[in-house]
Amino acid sequence: MPELQRMIPVVRTGRPRYAGSIMTTTPIALSLAYLPIPDEIAALARQTLLDGYGHQLHVERNQAPCRSCLRISKEPEDLILLSYQPLPDTNPYAEIGPIFIHAHECAPYRSCEFPADFLERELVVRAYNLDARIADAVVTAPGHAAGASAAFLADDRIAEVHVRHRSYTCFAFKVVRA
């Protein structure tokens, strides 16, 4: 993947932190990968209308972000709501939550660029350490989640970052070093 050049926000406020409010920037070169849910989880949910937790699923018309193609519906589309656990089940931080995917097969997101449909949203960015525990988190202003993700991942003690919706805090996608 090509190397990404990012301006990294450094937040200097107490909790709750809000990236984009009081910040300075420092240039950093870091290759990142933006990961949707695994293809096999989406495929199994579409084929069986069951998720990995035995929940009976159904197709519904809705407007929501698909966690496979990482595109946000502009109009109501056929979607499936399922339960998903983005972390391994090794500690209490391995929460299970609701996510949407397209009911029809869609092309899984494969890019080294931050997903465009999420750029103009306020997002929660959570950093997880090597033990899959929350190390830090920040609420980002529109356009700052990519920089906050890169800033967290510049620290070798951080294994992955989860991008989540601000209001419901539902999982959107992972960010890892490429």
N, C-alpha and C positions, 0 to 999 in steps of 0.2 A: 504494500500500500504506500502511496506517496506520503512523504513527510508533511505534516500539517504545521503551519506557523500560527501560533495563537498569541493573543494578548491576554495575559492571565490576570484576572482580578484578584487582588489581595484585600480581603475584607478586614477592616479594623474597628469592628463594633462588638459589643457584648451580645449575648444571646437575647432574644432571637436575632439571628444574623440575616441580613438581606443583601445579597450580592447585587451590586449596582447602585447602592445608596452612597456609601462612603468608601471609595476604593482608589487604589493606585493601580497602574498596570506595569507588568514586567514581561518583556518578550521571552518566549520559550519555544523550543522546537520539540514536539512530542508527537509520535505517530499513535493515533487512536483508532479503535474499531467500535462502531455503534451496533450493538447486537439486539436483534428482535428475539422473541421466544424461539426455542428450538423448533425446527421444521417438523420433527416427528410429533411434537405435542399438538401443533396446529392440525396436522394431517389426521391424527387419531381422533381428535375432537370432531372434525368434519366427517370422517368415515363412520364413527360409531355413535355420535351425539352423546358421548360420555366423556367426562374429564378424568384425570388421574385419581380423583377422589371419589369416583362412583356417582357423581351428580348427573342426573338426566338433564341433557341440554336441549335447547330448541332454537330454531332460527327466528329472529325478530327483526323488524324494520326499526332502525335506530340511526342516530348520528353519533359516532364515537371513534376514537382512535383504534385502528387495527394494530395489534401488537406483533403482527407478522410483517406486513409491508411498511409499517410505521407511517401510514397515511391517515389523515383525519377526514372523516366523511364530511363533504360539503352539503350533501342532501341525504335523506334517509336511505340506508342500504340494508341488505340482508346481512345480519351479523349474528354471531354466536357468543353468548356470555358464558365464560367458564372460570373455574378456579385455577390459580397458578401460583407456584412457589418458586421464586427466582433464586433462592439460596439453597444449598444442601441442608438437609434436616439434621443439623448438628447442635443447634442451640435455639433458645427462644427467639432470636432474631430471624429465624427461618419462617417468616409469616406467610400465610396463604391468603391471597386476595383475588377479587374479581378482575377479569380483563375481557376485552372484546377482540374477536378476530373476524375477518370476512367469512361468510358462510361458504363462499366459493373459493377455490384455490387462488391465491394471489402470489405475486413474486415476492419472496422474502427480501427484506431490506439488506442490501449489500453495498455499502459505501463507506468511505473514510471521512465523509462530510456529515456534520450534524444534521439530523432529519429536518428538512425544510418546513414541514407542517408544524413543528414544535418550536421554531425559532421565535415566534412572536407571543409566546405564552410565558406566564410566570410559572416556574417549575421548582420542585424540591429536588435537590441534588444531595444524595446520601453516599458517603464514602464508607466502605466496608474493609476491615483489615484482613490479614491473612487467616484469622480464626473465624471469619464470616460474622464478625460483630461490628456494629455501627461504631465508627471511629469519629465521624463528624458529619454534619449536615448543614445545608444552607438553603434558604429560599432565594431564588434568583429572579431578577427583573428580566423582562423579555430581552432576548439576545445575549444573555450572560451565562446560560447553563453550560454551553460548550467550554467556556473559559474556566468556570468553576470546576467542571469535571477534569479538565487538564491540570488545574492547580492541585487538586486532590491526588491525581495519578502521578504527579511529579514526585510525590513522596513514596519511596519504596515500601513503606509499611502498609500502603493501601493496595488491596488486591483488585477491587472493582468498584465502580460507581453505579448507583441506580438513579435513573431519572424518573421522577414521579410527578403526578399532577398535584398542583398546590391545594385545591379544595378537597378532593376526596383522597388524596395521597395514593391513588392506585398506581401500581408499577406501569411504566411506559416502556423502558428499554434499559439495557446495560451499556456501560462504557468501560472498555478495558484498553490496556496498552496493546498496540498492534504488533 
